[in-house]
Amino acid sequence: MTATSDSWGRTERERAERGRAEPLDALSVRQVLSLERVLAGEPEVVAGAAHLDRPVRWVHVAEAADVGVMLSGGEMVLTTGVLLAGDEGKQTEYVRSLHRAEAAAVVLGLGRAFPAPPDAMRRAAERCGLPMVVLHRPFPFAELTEEVQSRLVRRKFAAVSLSESVRTALTRLITAGAPLQRLLDEVARHSGCPVVVTNLAHRVLATAGERPAVDDVLRDWERIARQAGGSEGDGWIRAELGGRGEQWGRITLCGYRGDGAGGRLLADRAAEALVLHRMLGGGSASSWEEQSAQGLLTDLVSGAVPARQLLPRARAAGLPVNRRTFLPLVVRDGDPARLDRTLRLLGLPGLVADLGDGATAVLLSLARDQDADALAAHFAARLRGGADEPRPVVAAAGPRTAWDDVPAGLREARHVAEAVADSAAALDLPPVVRLRDVHLRGLVRLLRDDPHVQSFAERELDGLLRAGDDDLLSVLRTYLATGRNKSRTAQLHHVSRPALYRRLEAIRARLGVDLDDFEQAASVHIALLAHDAQQGGTAPAQPH
């Protein structure tokens, strides 16, 4: 008895594992019992009530005691029990035979053979974990068979149709060279629920779907993802991403409300498309992670999305956000990949994103007891290359302890980086540049789009701008940036002092100013700073 019971238990566990992957052409026992035609027979579950979600692949009418040899698994077996009446041994063997064949359920029509549920069958079914249902009213089995079979066929056709529609749409996008986000948007459109792509550590690489719904999913992503990892009961359907024996991520449909089998087909088609997209040069999991960070930091810098709405995305991207100090940095002329590697080497949690025009945003998340200034200086020191390599400019805003203040901090750091970009080589800058270090240059940067400032710059520099003499402009820029240091200016331009004096005299003549006069020189300096700022933020390179 013990061995048999253990065998039944082991079979039940194996069956449960297989039941998680519900076949495409299946309804659950519970769904079949809720059909209007079946309800007319007044069904009652008398055993195995805990297993009503077992999939029904087919409906079969059978009376023989050895019915199991005619089954292949997943059948709901209908019987009147006419060949089992009066023999409890046959009744028990009938149930065991169904169990061994992995039938989904047995439905017994009460009548002449069994006016009430037979105890022997009920006890055997309960021990096996086989749902046993009795029908209290006479019921044509043919009607049940017809209803279930037609539904199964329609269900299979709908799922396959959806699958092929998605496959066609995604293949067309991949062929057209569409980016990852476009593929995910298409998956979200078909699924009607948030779609999340993660690496194996549950870090979010990309999302799609309606923004409020996505944010709700991401709010506590890691905990939710781990809890939902082994169950699809709430519509969380996952498909693994990988190939050639290597798994590198997964895609999850979060809260899919349609048919479970169709949802799994949809997730599988999406996974196939993402793997193909990556194979054809659409990037790796790490590049998708970079795109995720770039989208987040770009939204923070632009202010187009309130910071509080971006908090779930930051948390899901792996950035610690609870009780942290945030240090916004912008690096000029720094390789984003190198910056990211440097963060990892230093063990600093943070995000890196290319903002374009040679600027890279870096957002560090530090523990409250860490020295933000010291860590910023250490980070900047690690970025220094050889003597012949240009030194990246590391601009920093003040540390922020509130997430809502991070966007302003990133914009401040970007402003500082832009303010020193024009003449970093001629300025004696600290390793980490802050707002207090840019002085007048920073103010002019803020006002560069003001029409009055633009008019002032054109008027003050008209004599040089009309002549188009870039060489004299470059000399003027260096001379003013070095505090009118003639020796230093001559050295930087690799000319003799007499040659420099001749160029300065030419500048005085064309502008009609006395550069030895502090106020006039200051006016020209401000005009030149404004002019450089108006030219897209990048002045001609300074001589070395």
C-alpha positions as CSV (number, residue, x, y, z in Angstrom):
1,M,0.0,0.0,0.0
2,T,2.8,2.4,0.9
3,A,4.7,1.8,-2.3
4,T,1.6,2.2,-4.4
5,S,0.7,5.5,-2.6
6,D,4.2,6.8,-3.2
7,S,4.0,5.9,-6.8
8,W,0.8,7.7,-7.2
9,G,2.3,10.8,-5.4
10,R,5.4,10.7,-7.7
11,T,3.2,10.5,-10.8
12,E,1.1,13.4,-9.5
13,R,4.2,15.6,-9.0
14,E,5.4,14.7,-12.5
15,R,2.0,15.5,-14.0
16,A,1.9,18.8,-12.1
17,E,5.2,19.8,-13.7
18,R,3.9,19.0,-17.2
19,G,0.6,20.8,-16.4
20,R,2.5,24.1,-16.1
21,A,3.0,24.0,-19.9
22,E,-0.7,23.8,-20.8
23,P,-1.0,22.5,-24.4
24,L,-2.2,24.8,-27.1
25,D,-5.4,22.9,-27.8
26,A,-6.6,22.7,-24.2
27,L,-9.3,23.8,-21.8
28,S,-9.1,23.3,-18.1
29,V,-11.5,20.9,-16.3
30,R,-12.9,23.9,-14.5
31,Q,-13.6,25.7,-17.9
32,V,-15.4,22.6,-19.2
33,L,-17.6,22.3,-16.2
34,S,-18.6,26.0,-16.6
35,L,-20.0,25.5,-20.1
36,E,-23.7,26.1,-20.4
37,R,-24.5,22.7,-21.8
38,V,-22.6,21.0,-19.0
39,L,-24.3,23.1,-16.3
40,A,-27.6,21.7,-17.6
41,G,-26.5,18.3,-16.3
42,E,-26.0,19.7,-12.8
43,P,-22.4,18.6,-12.4
44,E,-20.9,18.0,-8.9
45,V,-17.2,17.5,-8.2
46,V,-17.0,14.7,-5.7
47,A,-13.2,14.1,-5.8
48,G,-10.0,15.8,-6.9
49,A,-11.4,19.3,-6.5
50,A,-7.8,20.7,-6.0
51,H,-6.9,19.7,-9.6
52,L,-9.6,21.3,-11.7
53,D,-7.1,23.5,-13.5
54,R,-5.7,20.4,-15.2
55,P,-5.8,20.8,-19.0
56,V,-8.4,18.9,-21.1
57,R,-7.0,18.0,-24.5
58,W,-10.0,15.9,-25.7
59,V,-13.3,14.3,-24.6
60,H,-13.7,10.5,-24.8
61,V,-16.6,8.2,-24.0
62,A,-15.5,4.8,-22.5
63,E,-17.1,2.1,-20.3
64,A,-14.4,-0.7,-20.3
65,A,-12.5,-1.2,-17.1
66,D,-9.2,-1.2,-18.9
67,V,-10.0,2.2,-20.6
68,G,-6.4,3.5,-20.0
69,V,-5.0,1.5,-22.9
70,M,-7.1,3.6,-25.3
71,L,-5.9,7.0,-24.0
72,S,-2.9,9.2,-24.7
73,G,-3.3,11.7,-21.8
74,G,-5.3,14.8,-21.2
75,E,-8.7,13.2,-21.9
76,M,-11.9,13.9,-20.0
77,V,-13.5,10.5,-19.9
78,L,-17.3,10.2,-19.9
79,T,-19.0,7.1,-18.6
80,T,-22.3,5.8,-17.3
81,G,-20.5,3.0,-15.3
82,V,-22.8,0.3,-16.7
83,L,-20.0,-2.3,-16.9
84,L,-18.7,-1.3,-13.4
85,A,-21.9,-1.7,-11.4
86,G,-21.7,-4.1,-8.5
87,D,-18.0,-4.7,-8.6
88,E,-15.9,-2.3,-6.4
89,G,-12.7,-3.9,-7.7
90,K,-13.5,-3.0,-11.2
91,Q,-14.6,0.5,-10.1
92,T,-11.2,1.1,-8.4
93,E,-9.2,-0.3,-11.3
94,Y,-11.2,1.9,-13.7
95,V,-10.0,5.0,-11.9
96,R,-6.5,3.7,-11.5
97,S,-6.4,3.0,-15.2
98,L,-7.4,6.6,-16.0
99,H,-4.8,7.9,-13.6
100,R,-2.0,5.8,-15.2
101,A,-3.0,7.1,-18.6
102,E,-2.9,10.7,-17.2
103,A,-6.5,11.4,-18.0
104,A,-7.6,14.9,-17.1
105,A,-10.9,13.9,-15.3
106,V,-13.7,11.3,-15.2
107,V,-17.4,12.3,-15.6
108,L,-20.0,9.8,-14.4
109,G,-23.6,10.2,-15.4
110,L,-25.8,9.0,-12.6
111,G,-28.7,6.7,-13.6
112,R,-29.6,3.1,-13.5
113,A,-26.0,1.8,-12.9
114,F,-25.2,4.4,-10.2
115,P,-28.1,6.4,-8.7
116,A,-25.5,8.0,-6.4
117,P,-21.7,8.5,-6.6
118,P,-20.0,5.1,-5.8
119,D,-17.8,5.3,-2.8
120,A,-15.1,3.0,-4.2
121,M,-14.6,5.2,-7.3
122,R,-14.7,8.4,-5.3
123,R,-12.1,7.2,-2.8
124,A,-9.8,6.0,-5.5
125,A,-10.1,9.2,-7.4
126,E,-9.3,11.3,-4.3
127,R,-6.2,9.2,-3.6
128,C,-5.0,9.6,-7.2
129,G,-5.8,13.3,-7.3
130,L,-8.1,12.7,-10.4
131,P,-11.0,15.1,-10.7
132,M,-14.2,13.0,-10.5
133,V,-17.5,14.7,-11.5
134,V,-21.0,13.3,-11.4
135,L,-24.0,14.6,-13.4
136,H,-27.2,14.5,-11.5
137,R,-29.5,15.0,-14.5
138,P,-29.6,12.9,-17.6
139,F,-27.3,14.4,-20.2
140,P,-26.5,13.4,-23.8
141,F,-22.7,12.8,-23.8
142,A,-22.7,13.6,-27.6
143,E,-23.6,17.2,-26.8
144,L,-20.7,17.6,-24.4
145,T,-18.3,16.0,-26.8
146,E,-19.4,18.3,-29.7
147,E,-19.3,21.4,-27.5
148,V,-15.8,20.8,-26.1
149,Q,-14.3,19.6,-29.4
150,S,-15.5,22.6,-31.3
151,R,-14.2,25.0,-28.7
152,L,-10.8,23.2,-28.7
153,V,-10.6,23.6,-32.5
154,R,-11.6,27.2,-32.4
155,R,-9.2,27.9,-29.5
156,K,-6.3,26.2,-31.4
157,F,-7.1,28.1,-34.6
158,A,-7.2,31.5,-32.8
159,A,-3.9,30.9,-31.0
160,V,-2.1,29.8,-34.1
161,S,-3.6,32.7,-36.1
162,L,-2.3,35.2,-33.4
163,S,1.0,33.5,-33.4
164,E,1.5,33.7,-37.2
165,S,0.2,37.3,-37.2
166,V,2.8,38.3,-34.6
167,R,5.6,36.3,-36.3
168,T,4.8,38.1,-39.6
169,A,4.8,41.5,-38.0
170,L,8.0,41.0,-36.1
171,T,9.8,39.5,-39.1
172,R,8.8,42.5,-41.2
173,L,10.2,44.9,-38.6
174,I,13.5,43.0,-38.2
175,T,13.9,42.9,-42.0
176,A,13.4,46.7,-42.1
177,G,16.1,47.2,-39.4
178,A,13.7,48.4,-36.7
179,P,15.2,49.0,-33.3
180,L,14.5,46.8,-30.2
181,Q,11.9,49.2,-28.9
182,R,9.8,49.0,-32.0
183,L,9.7,45.2,-31.8
184,L,8.6,45.4,-28.1
185,D,5.9,48.0,-28.9
186,E,4.5,45.5,-31.5
187,V,4.5,42.7,-28.9
188,A,2.7,45.0,-26.4
189,R,0.1,45.9,-29.0
190,H,-0.8,42.3,-29.6
191,S,-0.6,41.2,-25.9
192,G,-2.5,44.2,-24.4
193,C,-0.3,44.2,-21.3
194,P,3.1,45.5,-20.2
195,V,6.1,43.7,-21.7
196,V,9.5,43.6,-19.9
197,V,12.8,42.3,-21.1
198,T,15.4,41.5,-18.3
199,N,18.8,40.0,-17.9
200,L,19.2,36.9,-15.7
201,A,19.6,39.1,-12.6
202,H,16.1,40.5,-13.2
203,R,17.6,43.9,-14.2
204,V,15.2,45.6,-16.7
205,L,16.7,46.1,-20.1
206,A,13.7,47.4,-22.0
207,T,9.9,47.8,-21.6
208,A,6.8,48.4,-23.7
209,G,3.2,49.1,-23.1
210,E,1.1,51.8,-21.7
211,R,3.3,53.9,-19.4
212,P,1.1,53.9,-16.3
213,A,0.7,50.1,-16.5
214,V,4.5,49.6,-17.0
215,D,5.3,51.9,-14.1
216,D,2.9,49.9,-11.9
217,V,4.8,46.7,-12.8
218,L,8.2,48.3,-12.3
219,R,7.4,49.9,-8.9
220,D,8.7,46.9,-7.1
221,W,10.0,44.9,-10.0
222,E,12.6,42.6,-8.5
223,R,10.3,41.3,-5.7
224,I,7.4,40.9,-8.1
225,A,9.5,39.2,-10.8
226,R,10.9,36.6,-8.3
227,Q,7.5,35.8,-6.8
228,A,5.9,35.5,-10.2
229,G,8.7,33.5,-11.7
230,G,7.2,30.1,-11.2
231,S,3.6,30.8,-11.8
232,E,1.5,31.9,-14.8
233,G,-1.7,32.0,-12.8
234,D,-1.9,35.8,-12.9
235,G,-1.1,36.1,-16.6
236,W,2.7,36.4,-16.0
237,I,4.1,34.5,-19.0
238,R,7.8,34.3,-19.6
239,A,10.0,33.1,-22.4
240,E,13.7,32.6,-22.2
241,L,16.2,34.5,-24.4
242,G,19.3,32.7,-25.6
243,G,20.7,30.3,-28.1
244,R,23.4,27.7,-28.6
245,G,23.0,26.5,-25.0
246,E,23.5,30.0,-23.6
247,Q,20.6,31.8,-21.8
248,W,21.1,35.6,-21.4
249,G,17.7,37.0,-20.6
250,R,14.0,36.6,-20.6
251,I,10.9,38.4,-21.9
252,T,7.8,38.6,-19.6
253,L,4.2,39.4,-20.5
254,C,3.0,41.0,-17.3
255,G,-0.7,40.3,-16.6
256,Y,-1.7,38.8,-19.9
257,R,-5.5,38.6,-19.9
258,G,-6.1,36.4,-22.9
259,D,-5.9,32.6,-23.3
260,G,-2.9,31.2,-21.6
261,A,-1.9,29.0,-24.5
262,G,-2.1,31.9,-26.9
263,G,-0.1,34.0,-24.5
264,R,2.7,31.5,-24.3
265,L,2.8,31.3,-28.1
266,L,3.0,35.1,-28.2
267,A,5.8,35.1,-25.7
268,D,7.7,32.4,-27.7
269,R,7.3,34.3,-30.9
270,A,8.6,37.5,-29.3
271,A,11.5,35.6,-27.8
272,E,12.4,34.2,-31.2
273,A,12.3,37.7,-32.8
274,L,14.5,39.2,-30.1
275,V,17.1,36.5,-30.4
276,L,17.1,36.9,-34.2
277,H,17.3,40.7,-33.8
278,R,20.4,40.3,-31.7
279,M,22.0,37.8,-34.1
280,L,21.5,40.2,-37.0
281,G,23.3,43.0,-35.2
282,G,20.6,44.5,-33.1
283,G,22.9,44.6,-30.0
284,S,23.6,42.4,-27.1
285,A,22.0,42.3,-23.6
286,S,24.7,44.7,-22.4
287,S,23.9,47.2,-25.3
288,W,20.2,47.0,-24.4
289,E,21.1,47.8,-20.9
290,E,23.0,50.9,-22.1
291,Q,20.0,51.9,-24.2
292,S,17.8,51.6,-21.1
293,A,20.1,53.8,-19.0
294,Q,20.4,56.3,-21.9
295,G,16.6,56.6,-22.1
296,L,16.2,57.1,-18.4
297,L,19.0,59.7,-18.0
298,T,17.8,61.5,-21.1
299,D,14.3,61.8,-19.7
300,L,15.7,63.0,-16.4
301,V,17.9,65.7,-18.1
302,S,15.1,66.9,-20.4
303,G,12.5,67.2,-17.6
304,A,9.9,65.9,-20.1
305,V,8.8,63.3,-17.6
306,P,8.5,64.1,-13.8
307,A,11.3,62.6,-11.8
308,R,8.9,60.7,-9.5
309,Q,7.4,58.9,-12.5
310,L,10.9,57.8,-13.5
311,L,11.7,56.3,-10.1
312,P,10.3,52.8,-10.9
313,R,12.4,52.7,-14.1
314,A,15.5,53.6,-12.1
315,R,14.9,51.0,-9.5
316,A,14.2,48.3,-12.1
317,A,17.4,49.3,-14.0
318,G,19.3,48.3,-10.8
319,L,20.0,51.7,-9.4
320,P,19.7,51.8,-5.6
321,V,17.3,54.6,-4.7
322,N,16.3,54.1,-1.1
323,R,18.1,56.4,1.4
324,R,20.8,57.3,-1.1
325,T,22.9,60.3,-2.1
326,F,22.8,61.0,-5.8
327,L,25.8,62.6,-7.5
328,P,25.1,63.9,-11.0
329,L,28.1,64.2,-13.3
330,V,28.6,65.1,-16.9
331,V,31.9,64.1,-18.6
332,R,33.1,65.9,-21.8
333,D,35.1,63.9,-24.3
334,G,34.9,60.7,-22.3
335,D,34.1,57.3,-23.9
336,P,30.8,56.0,-22.4
337,A,32.0,52.4,-22.4
338,R,35.2,53.4,-20.5
339,L,33.2,55.4,-18.0
340,D,30.9,52.4,-17.3
341,R,33.9,50.1,-16.9
342,T,35.5,52.6,-14.5
343,L,32.4,52.6,-12.4
344,R,32.4,48.8,-12.2
345,L,36.1,48.7,-11.3
346,L,35.5,51.2,-8.5
347,G,32.4,49.3,-7.3
348,L,30.2,52.5,-7.6
349,P,26.5,51.9,-8.4
350,G,25.5,54.2,-11.2
351,L,24.1,54.7,-14.7
352,V,26.0,56.0,-17.8
353,A,24.3,57.5,-20.9
354,D,25.6,59.3,-24.0
355,L,23.9,62.6,-24.2
356,G,25.4,63.5,-27.6
357,D,27.8,66.3,-28.7
358,G,30.6,64.7,-26.7
359,A,28.8,64.8,-23.3
360,T,28.1,61.7,-21.2
361,A,25.9,61.7,-18.2
362,V,26.9,59.7,-15.1
363,L,24.5,59.4,-12.2
364,L,26.1,57.8,-9.1
365,S,24.0,56.4,-6.2
366,L,26.0,56.5,-3.0
367,A,25.4,55.5,0.6
368,R,24.6,58.4,2.9
369,D,27.8,58.0,4.8
370,Q,30.1,58.1,1.7
371,D,32.1,61.2,0.8
372,A,30.6,62.3,-2.6
373,D,33.4,64.8,-3.3
374,A,36.2,62.4,-2.6
375,L,34.6,59.7,-4.8
376,A,34.0,62.1,-7.6
377,A,37.7,63.1,-7.5
378,H,38.8,59.5,-7.4
379,F,36.5,58.7,-10.4
380,A,38.0,61.7,-12.3
381,A,41.6,60.6,-11.5
382,R,40.9,57.1,-12.9
383,L,39.8,58.7,-16.2
384,R,43.1,60.4,-16.8
385,G,45.0,58.9,-19.8
386,G,48.6,59.3,-20.9
387,A,50.4,62.6,-21.1
388,D,49.5,63.0,-24.8
389,E,45.8,62.1,-24.4
390,P,43.3,64.9,-23.8
391,R,41.9,64.9,-20.3
392,P,38.2,64.4,-20.1
393,V,36.4,67.3,-18.3
394,V,34.4,65.9,-15.3
395,A,31.7,68.4,-14.3
396,A,29.7,67.8,-11.1
397,A,26.6,69.2,-9.5
398,G,26.1,69.2,-5.7
399,P,25.0,65.9,-4.2
400,R,21.2,65.4,-4.0
401,T,19.5,63.4,-1.3
402,A,16.1,63.7,-2.9
403,W,15.3,61.9,-6.1
404,D,13.1,64.8,-7.3
405,D,16.2,67.0,-7.3
406,V,18.2,64.8,-9.6
407,P,17.1,66.3,-12.9
408,A,18.1,69.8,-11.8
409,G,21.5,68.4,-10.7
410,L,22.1,66.7,-14.1
411,R,21.2,69.9,-15.9
412,E,23.6,71.9,-13.7
413,A,26.4,69.4,-14.4
414,R,25.7,69.6,-18.1
415,H,25.8,73.4,-17.9
416,V,29.1,73.4,-16.2
417,A,30.6,70.9,-18.7
418,E,29.4,73.0,-21.6
419,A,30.7,76.2,-20.0
420,V,34.3,75.0,-19.9
421,A,34.2,73.0,-23.1
422,D,35.3,75.9,-25.2
423,S,38.6,76.6,-23.5
424,A,39.4,73.8,-21.2
425,A,43.0,73.5,-22.4
426,A,43.6,77.2,-21.6
427,L,42.0,77.1,-18.2
428,D,43.6,75.8,-15.0
429,L,40.7,73.5,-14.0
430,P,40.4,71.3,-11.0
431,P,39.9,67.5,-11.5
432,V,36.2,67.9,-10.9
433,V,34.7,71.2,-12.2
434,R,31.7,72.7,-10.3
435,L,29.4,75.7,-10.8
436,R,31.7,77.9,-8.7
437,D,34.6,77.2,-11.1
438,V,32.9,78.6,-14.3
439,H,32.2,82.1,-13.1
440,L,31.4,84.5,-15.9
441,R,31.7,81.8,-18.5
442,G,28.8,79.9,-16.9
443,L,26.6,83.0,-16.8
444,V,27.2,83.7,-20.5
445,R,26.3,80.1,-21.3
446,L,22.9,80.5,-19.6
447,L,22.2,83.7,-21.5
448,R,23.5,82.7,-24.9
449,D,20.1,82.4,-26.5
450,D,19.0,85.9,-25.4
451,P,18.7,88.1,-28.5
452,H,20.2,91.1,-26.7
453,V,23.3,89.0,-25.8
454,Q,23.5,87.8,-29.4
455,S,23.3,91.3,-30.7
456,F,26.0,92.5,-28.3
457,A,28.4,89.7,-29.4
458,E,27.9,90.5,-33.1
459,R,28.5,94.2,-32.5
460,E,31.6,93.8,-30.3
461,L,33.3,91.3,-32.6
462,D,32.1,92.7,-35.9
463,G,35.5,93.7,-37.2
464,L,36.9,90.2,-36.9
465,L,33.7,88.3,-37.8
466,R,33.3,90.2,-41.1
467,A,36.9,89.5,-42.1
468,G,36.5,85.8,-41.2
469,D,39.9,85.8,-39.6
470,D,39.8,82.6,-37.5
471,D,43.5,82.9,-36.6
472,L,43.1,86.3,-35.0
473,L,39.9,85.1,-33.2
474,S,41.9,82.1,-31.8
475,V,44.7,84.4,-30.6
476,L,42.2,86.7,-29.0
477,R,40.4,83.8,-27.3
478,T,43.7,82.5,-25.8
479,Y,44.9,85.9,-24.8
480,L,41.7,86.7,-22.8
481,A,41.4,83.2,-21.4
482,T,44.9,83.4,-19.9
483,G,44.2,86.7,-18.3
484,R,46.0,88.7,-21.0
485,N,49.3,86.8,-20.4
486,K,51.4,87.5,-23.5
487,S,54.1,85.0,-22.7
488,R,51.6,82.2,-22.2
489,T,49.6,83.1,-25.3
490,A,52.8,83.2,-27.5
491,Q,53.8,79.8,-26.1
492,L,50.4,78.2,-26.7
493,H,50.4,79.5,-30.3
494,H,54.0,78.7,-31.0
495,V,54.9,82.2,-32.1
496,S,57.5,84.7,-31.0
497,R,56.6,87.6,-28.8
498,P,57.1,90.2,-31.6
499,A,54.8,88.1,-33.9
500,L,52.2,88.0,-31.1
501,Y,52.4,91.8,-30.6
502,R,51.7,92.3,-34.4
503,R,48.6,90.1,-34.1
504,L,47.3,91.8,-31.0
505,E,47.8,95.2,-32.8
506,A,45.8,93.9,-35.8
507,I,43.0,92.8,-33.4
508,R,43.0,96.3,-31.7
509,A,42.7,97.9,-35.1
510,R,39.9,95.8,-36.4
511,L,37.8,95.9,-33.2
512,G,38.7,99.5,-32.3
513,V,39.4,98.7,-28.7
514,D,42.3,99.0,-26.3
515,L,43.0,95.5,-24.9
516,D,45.1,97.0,-22.2
517,D,42.1,98.7,-20.8
518,F,40.4,96.3,-18.3
519,E,36.8,97.4,-19.1
520,Q,37.2,97.2,-22.9
521,A,39.0,93.9,-22.7
522,A,36.3,92.5,-20.4
523,S,33.6,93.6,-22.8
524,V,35.3,91.9,-25.7
525,H,35.9,88.8,-23.6
526,I,32.2,88.6,-22.7
527,A,31.3,89.0,-26.4
528,L,33.7,86.3,-27.4
529,L,32.3,83.9,-24.7
530,A,28.8,84.6,-26.0
531,H,29.8,84.1,-29.6
532,D,31.4,80.7,-28.8
533,A,28.4,79.6,-26.8
534,Q,26.1,80.5,-29.7
535,Q,28.1,78.4,-32.2
536,G,26.7,75.2,-31.0
537,G,28.7,75.1,-27.8
538,T,32.0,74.2,-29.3
539,A,34.7,76.7,-30.1
540,P,37.8,75.9,-32.2
541,A,40.3,73.8,-30.4
542,Q,42.8,75.6,-28.2
543,P,46.5,75.3,-29.3
544,H,48.8,73.2,-27.2
